[in-house]
Amino acid sequence: MVVPSRAEVLRLFRSLLRTASKFSDFNIREYTRRRTIDGFRENHHLSDPASVAAAFADGNSQLDIARRQVLVYSLYAPKVKNVMEIKYK
């Protein structure tokens, strides 16, 4: 396994956050964002090259899943916004 560079890990992190922001539903968007941040915080201490590569591969698979789910959720987006998304004037 090839150990990913710091730039590749940061690119994965930003891609996951960008993908999370594309969800139309507030709850799913925030859950995905929170899960991404928590997952990276859990694994920031990894130093073994094999475990770093495994965590990176898992992150890439999660990114693929999230991208597919964004597409599915966009097809069935709710017509009414969530209370948390309504801007008060």
Buried (B, 14 or more C-beta within 10 A) or exposed (E): EEEBEEEBBEEBBEBBBEBBEBBBBBEBBBEBBEBBBEBBEEBEEBEEEEEBBBBBEEBBEBBEEBEEBBEEBEEEEEEEEEEEEEEEE
